[in-house]
Amino acid sequence: MGEKKTKKRPNSNRNESSSLKKRVKLDEEDTEAEKQSKVSSEDLSLVNKIIQGAPSSNWKALQAKIAPSGSNAKRKPKRKTENKQSSKLWFDGVDEELLDDDVKDTKEKSKKKGPTDKKELTKAIAMDCEMVGIGEKGRESMLARVSLVNQHGVCVYDEFVKPREKVTDYRTFVSGIRKSDFAAAKSFDVVQKEVYNIIKDRILVGHALDNDMKVLYLDHPKSKVRDSARYRPFKALFNGKTPSLKKLADKLLNMTIQTGEHSSVQDAQAVMAVYMTRRKKWETEMKLRKPVVAPLSKGKSSKKRLKTKRGKKNKE
């Protein structure tokens, strides 16, 4: 009887082990299915159309390898509000092959610590501004918020600007600006000087930068301006027409932005990402041109204007 029992026990253990393996395998399949179902569209975002010609075989191979891992899914939690102090790279959802080496090699950045934290400043800085309406029916624009991000998509400056005139239209549905945002806002003069100190001697990236520079009453050397609204290869993608930043982000990055109220931080991040997809060729093209310094904006002569060259101030 003892011998029979010893024979049955191994069989029972083997059956239990086999059953356990099946359950583990099924659990692994379920877990993998859950991971796939949780993948966000941003994790799959990449430039599906190259500016020149059809995608190469290498590009298609990269697309095949882009299947996200569980760690990527965990790194993209849903957020109801804008996180301006995130140390996570904004470019995680963009195909790394589109980015320059200095961006690909960077794995983390420190949190936002102030307007002139040198370790966060890069050779190129992207800027976006939000405006409110003043005057009759709010037709004139006045600066309300300025945001600057570096080449890694990290916000290095983000300030609301105290109104200098009565606001007649906050344009909240587009600008995202509300009266309460000005409670701790800085004065225009302070913001202007801080922005000037950050962007001087650097490449300035933006979309329709004329509008931003006008409300800031700043000039910037033309040779250091990278305006995605004026860049011909980008316009060529839209039959020569000037594309909106929203359309550029959708076309080049497969990302959707500006679905409701705008955020100057997110728009600055988007235009920087767009610039980085073309940076090497764009910079090569600029080096072949004769450097020209010309005003980027035409502000009112009664206002202070700072010229971002050699640190000289010029009052008109």
Backbone torsions as a table, in degrees:
resi	resn	phi	psi	omega
1	MET	NA	-36.5	178.8
2	GLY	-65.2	-35.4	-178.9
3	GLU	-68.6	-39.4	179.5
4	LYS	-63.2	-38.8	179.8
5	LYS	-65.4	-40.7	-179.1
6	THR	-66.4	-28.0	178.4
7	LYS	-75.6	-37.1	-177.4
8	LYS	-71.7	-34.3	-177.8
9	ARG	-60.8	-47.7	177.7
10	PRO	-59.2	-39.4	179.4
11	ASN	-62.9	-41.5	179.6
12	SER	-64.6	-40.1	179.5
13	ASN	-65.7	-39.9	179.7
14	ARG	-65.0	-40.2	179.1
15	ASN	-64.3	-42.5	178.9
16	GLU	-65.1	-40.6	179.4
17	SER	-63.8	-42.2	179.4
18	SER	-64.1	-42.6	179.2
19	SER	-64.1	-39.0	179.8
20	LEU	-65.1	-41.7	178.7
21	LYS	-61.0	-41.0	179.4
22	LYS	-62.7	-43.6	-179.9
23	ARG	-63.8	-41.7	179.1
24	VAL	-61.9	-42.4	-179.5
25	LYS	-62.8	-43.6	178.5
26	LEU	-63.6	-40.2	178.4
27	ASP	-62.4	-40.2	179.2
28	GLU	-63.9	-40.9	178.7
29	GLU	-63.9	-42.7	178.7
30	ASP	-62.6	-41.8	-179.9
31	THR	-62.7	-42.8	-179.7
32	GLU	-64.2	-39.8	178.4
33	ALA	-63.6	-39.3	178.3
34	GLU	-63.4	-41.3	179.6
35	LYS	-60.8	-44.7	-178.2
36	GLN	-63.9	-36.9	-178.1
37	SER	-72.0	-21.4	-177.5
38	LYS	-91.4	-3.8	-177.5
39	VAL	-67.0	129.2	179.0
40	SER	-83.9	161.1	179.4
41	SER	-64.8	-29.1	-179.0
42	GLU	-68.5	-32.5	178.9
43	ASP	-66.4	-25.2	179.9
44	LEU	-95.7	0.5	-174.5
45	SER	-70.6	135.1	174.2
46	LEU	-162.2	164.3	-177.9
47	VAL	-77.5	110.1	-176.7
48	ASN	-84.3	-16.2	179.0
49	LYS	-127.5	121.7	177.9
50	ILE	-82.0	147.2	-174.3
51	ILE	-57.2	-37.6	-179.7
52	GLN	-117.7	120.9	173.3
53	GLY	76.8	179.5	-179.8
54	ALA	-82.2	160.5	179.3
55	PRO	-59.2	138.8	-179.8
56	SER	-80.5	172.3	178.6
57	SER	-64.0	-36.0	177.6
58	ASN	-62.6	-40.2	-179.8
59	TRP	-64.5	-42.0	178.9
60	LYS	-64.9	-35.4	178.0
61	ALA	-64.5	-38.6	177.9
62	LEU	-64.7	-38.7	178.5
63	GLN	-62.2	-37.6	-179.1
64	ALA	-68.3	-29.0	-177.7
65	LYS	-88.8	0.9	-171.0
66	ILE	-81.8	0.3	180.0
67	ALA	-52.5	122.3	-173.4
68	PRO	-72.9	150.9	177.5
69	SER	-94.3	171.5	178.3
70	GLY	-61.9	-33.8	-178.6
71	SER	-66.0	-33.9	178.3
72	ASN	-66.6	-39.9	-179.2
73	ALA	-64.5	-37.3	179.6
74	LYS	-71.0	-27.0	-175.6
75	ARG	-79.9	-4.6	-176.7
76	LYS	-118.7	61.9	179.0
77	PRO	-69.0	151.6	178.1
78	LYS	-74.8	139.3	179.8
79	ARG	-127.2	132.3	179.1
80	LYS	-81.2	-30.2	-178.0
81	THR	-120.8	160.9	-178.9
82	GLU	-70.9	126.0	179.7
83	ASN	-99.8	98.6	-174.4
84	LYS	-82.9	-10.6	-176.4
85	GLN	-113.6	19.9	-179.9
86	SER	-69.8	135.7	178.1
87	SER	-91.6	-4.9	-180.0
88	LYS	-74.0	139.9	-179.3
89	LEU	-65.9	132.6	179.2
90	TRP	-70.8	-21.0	-174.6
91	PHE	-84.2	9.3	-179.2
92	ASP	-58.4	-31.4	-177.1
93	GLY	-88.4	1.1	-178.3
94	VAL	-102.3	139.0	179.3
95	ASP	-55.3	123.2	-175.4
96	GLU	-62.3	-26.6	-179.0
97	GLU	-65.6	-16.8	179.6
98	LEU	-84.4	-15.6	-173.6
99	LEU	-100.2	152.9	178.9
100	ASP	-71.8	163.8	-174.8
101	ASP	-58.6	-38.3	-176.9
102	ASP	-65.8	-25.0	177.1
103	VAL	-83.8	-41.9	-178.5
104	LYS	-64.4	-35.9	-177.0
105	ASP	-76.3	-18.8	-178.5
106	THR	-80.6	127.1	-176.0
107	LYS	-106.3	-26.2	177.5
108	GLU	-157.5	154.8	178.6
109	LYS	-128.8	154.1	179.0
110	SER	-72.7	162.8	-179.2
111	LYS	-71.5	160.8	178.9
112	LYS	-57.8	127.9	-176.2
113	LYS	-126.5	3.9	179.9
114	GLY	145.3	169.6	-173.5
115	PRO	-70.9	-21.7	-175.1
116	THR	-129.0	38.1	177.5
117	ASP	-75.3	103.5	-170.3
118	LYS	-59.7	-34.2	-175.8
119	LYS	-68.6	-15.2	178.3
120	GLU	-97.5	-10.1	-178.2
121	LEU	-84.3	137.8	-179.7
122	THR	-120.6	175.5	-177.3
123	LYS	-59.9	-35.0	178.1
124	ALA	-114.4	139.0	178.2
125	ILE	-128.6	131.9	177.3
126	ALA	-98.6	141.8	-177.4
127	MET	-129.7	144.4	171.5
128	ASP	-146.8	143.0	-178.7
129	CYS	-123.5	151.4	171.3
130	GLU	-113.9	141.1	-178.2
131	MET	-120.8	158.8	171.6
132	VAL	-120.5	164.5	-177.6
133	GLY	-94.5	140.3	176.2
134	ILE	-129.5	169.4	179.4
135	GLY	77.0	-168.3	-177.6
136	GLU	-61.3	121.9	179.6
137	LYS	57.7	19.4	176.3
138	GLY	65.5	30.3	-175.7
139	ARG	-75.9	-29.0	178.6
140	GLU	-87.6	149.5	-177.3
141	SER	-102.7	141.5	176.0
142	MET	-132.8	139.8	-178.4
143	LEU	-60.6	133.8	179.3
144	ALA	-125.9	-26.6	-178.2
145	ARG	-157.1	140.9	177.1
146	VAL	-128.5	132.5	177.7
147	SER	-130.2	136.3	178.4
148	LEU	-126.5	136.2	176.1
149	VAL	-128.8	153.3	179.5
150	ASN	-91.6	-172.6	-175.0
151	GLN	-67.1	-14.1	179.4
152	HIS	-95.7	3.7	-179.1
153	GLY	81.1	9.2	-179.6
154	VAL	-86.1	129.9	179.1
155	CYS	-72.3	121.1	180.0
156	VAL	-106.3	-9.9	179.5
157	TYR	-160.8	133.5	178.8
158	ASP	-157.1	105.7	-175.9
159	GLU	-136.8	142.1	170.2
160	PHE	-86.7	150.2	-175.0
161	VAL	-114.4	126.4	-179.2
162	LYS	-61.8	128.8	-178.9
163	PRO	-59.9	136.4	177.2
164	ARG	-96.0	-14.5	177.9
165	GLU	-137.5	169.2	-179.7
166	LYS	-66.8	128.1	178.7
167	VAL	-83.0	123.0	179.8
168	THR	-103.4	-14.0	177.3
169	ASP	-154.2	113.2	-179.5
170	TYR	-76.3	-14.9	179.2
171	ARG	52.8	37.3	-173.5
172	THR	-56.2	-37.4	-176.9
173	PHE	-62.1	-21.1	177.5
174	VAL	-112.1	-49.5	-174.0
175	SER	-77.2	-26.4	-175.0
176	GLY	75.5	6.7	-177.2
177	ILE	-87.6	136.4	175.7
178	ARG	-128.5	159.7	-178.2
179	LYS	-56.6	-37.4	-178.2
180	SER	-64.4	-21.2	-179.3
181	ASP	-66.8	-20.3	-176.3
182	PHE	-89.5	2.8	-177.1
183	ALA	-57.7	-41.6	-179.2
184	ALA	-117.3	27.4	-177.0
185	ALA	-71.5	153.4	177.2
186	LYS	-90.4	161.0	178.3
187	SER	-71.3	157.2	-179.5
188	PHE	-59.1	-44.6	-177.6
189	ASP	-59.8	-40.8	-179.8
190	VAL	-66.5	-46.8	-179.3
191	VAL	-63.6	-42.7	-179.7
192	GLN	-57.9	-46.4	-178.7
193	LYS	-68.0	-38.5	179.7
194	GLU	-66.7	-42.0	177.5
195	VAL	-64.9	-42.9	178.0
196	TYR	-56.8	-44.8	-178.3
197	ASN	-66.5	-27.6	-180.0
198	ILE	-81.3	-44.5	-172.8
199	ILE	-87.0	-15.5	-178.1
200	LYS	-60.9	139.6	179.8
201	ASP	65.4	11.7	177.6
202	ARG	-118.7	160.3	173.7
203	ILE	-72.9	128.4	-178.8
204	LEU	-105.0	118.7	-178.3
205	VAL	-106.3	139.1	178.1
206	GLY	-174.6	179.5	178.1
207	HIS	-122.6	119.9	-174.6
208	ALA	56.6	54.8	-175.7
209	LEU	-63.0	-22.4	177.8
210	ASP	-52.1	-43.8	-177.5
211	ASN	-64.6	-41.5	-179.6
212	ASP	-68.9	-42.3	-177.8
213	MET	-69.3	-29.4	178.6
214	LYS	-63.6	-47.4	-177.3
215	VAL	-75.3	-18.1	176.3
216	LEU	-89.9	-14.7	-175.2
217	TYR	55.0	48.8	178.1
218	LEU	-123.6	150.1	171.8
219	ASP	-113.1	156.2	176.8
220	HIS	-145.4	140.9	179.8
221	PRO	-54.8	132.3	-178.5
222	LYS	-59.3	-33.2	-179.0
223	SER	-66.8	-16.0	-179.2
224	LYS	-110.8	14.6	179.6
225	VAL	-102.1	132.3	176.2
226	ARG	-125.6	93.9	-175.7
227	ASP	-101.8	112.0	-177.2
228	SER	-67.0	-19.0	178.1
229	ALA	-77.9	-20.1	-177.2
230	ARG	-106.2	-10.8	-174.7
231	TYR	-70.6	118.6	-172.8
232	ARG	-59.4	-43.9	177.6
233	PRO	-58.3	-31.8	176.2
234	PHE	-72.6	-41.5	179.1
235	LYS	-64.6	-32.2	179.9
236	ALA	-63.0	-26.4	178.3
237	LEU	-70.3	-15.6	-177.9
238	PHE	-123.3	39.0	177.6
239	ASN	57.2	36.7	176.7
240	GLY	83.6	-3.2	-179.7
241	LYS	-85.3	153.2	178.5
242	THR	-73.9	117.8	-178.0
243	PRO	-82.3	152.5	172.5
244	SER	-79.3	160.3	177.8
245	LEU	-62.6	-35.4	179.3
246	LYS	-60.9	-43.4	180.0
247	LYS	-70.0	-37.0	178.0
248	LEU	-64.1	-44.2	-180.0
249	ALA	-63.1	-38.0	179.3
250	ASP	-69.7	-41.4	-176.6
251	LYS	-72.0	-46.9	-172.8
252	LEU	-92.6	-30.6	-174.0
253	LEU	-113.6	-8.6	-175.8
254	ASN	57.0	39.6	-179.6
255	MET	-121.9	144.4	178.5
256	THR	-104.7	123.7	178.7
257	ILE	-128.7	169.6	175.1
258	GLN	55.6	45.8	178.7
259	THR	-79.1	-17.9	177.9
260	GLY	-147.0	-125.3	175.9
261	GLU	-63.9	137.5	-178.6
262	HIS	-77.7	154.5	171.9
263	SER	-126.1	122.3	-179.1
264	SER	-64.5	-27.9	176.9
265	VAL	-67.0	-49.5	-178.5
266	GLN	-65.9	-37.5	178.6
267	ASP	-67.3	-38.1	177.2
268	ALA	-66.1	-38.8	176.8
269	GLN	-64.0	-41.5	-178.7
270	ALA	-64.7	-45.0	-178.1
271	VAL	-69.2	-31.6	175.4
272	MET	-66.7	-41.6	178.2
273	ALA	-62.9	-40.1	177.0
274	VAL	-62.2	-45.6	179.1
275	TYR	-60.6	-41.9	-176.7
276	MET	-65.7	-23.6	177.3
277	THR	-70.4	-18.5	-174.9
278	ARG	-126.5	5.7	-168.2
279	ARG	-54.9	-50.2	-174.1
280	LYS	-59.1	-47.2	-179.5
281	LYS	-69.5	-40.0	179.9
282	TRP	-60.7	-46.3	-179.3
283	GLU	-66.7	-35.4	176.5
284	THR	-63.9	-42.3	178.4
285	GLU	-62.7	-39.5	-179.4
286	MET	-67.6	-34.7	179.8
287	LYS	-67.5	-27.4	-179.8
288	LEU	-79.1	-13.7	179.5
289	ARG	-90.6	155.0	176.0
290	LYS	-76.1	125.2	-179.0
291	PRO	-57.0	130.1	179.0
292	VAL	-129.6	131.6	177.3
293	VAL	-108.0	118.2	-178.7
294	ALA	-146.7	150.5	179.0
295	PRO	-60.3	138.2	177.6
296	LEU	-89.0	-22.1	-177.0
297	SER	-133.4	167.6	178.0
298	LYS	-129.0	77.2	-179.8
299	GLY	-77.2	171.0	179.0
300	LYS	-69.7	139.0	-176.5
301	SER	-67.2	-18.8	-178.1
302	SER	-79.6	-7.2	-178.8
303	LYS	-103.8	158.1	177.1
304	LYS	-71.8	140.2	175.4
305	ARG	-133.8	134.8	178.0
306	LEU	-107.9	131.8	179.7
307	LYS	-97.6	119.4	-173.3
308	THR	-84.2	64.7	174.0
309	LYS	-146.4	122.7	179.0
310	ARG	58.6	20.4	175.0
311	GLY	68.7	17.7	-178.5
312	LYS	-86.3	141.3	175.9
313	LYS	-101.4	140.3	-179.6
314	ASN	-133.1	118.0	177.5
315	LYS	-101.2	129.8	177.0
316	GLU	-104.7	NA	NA
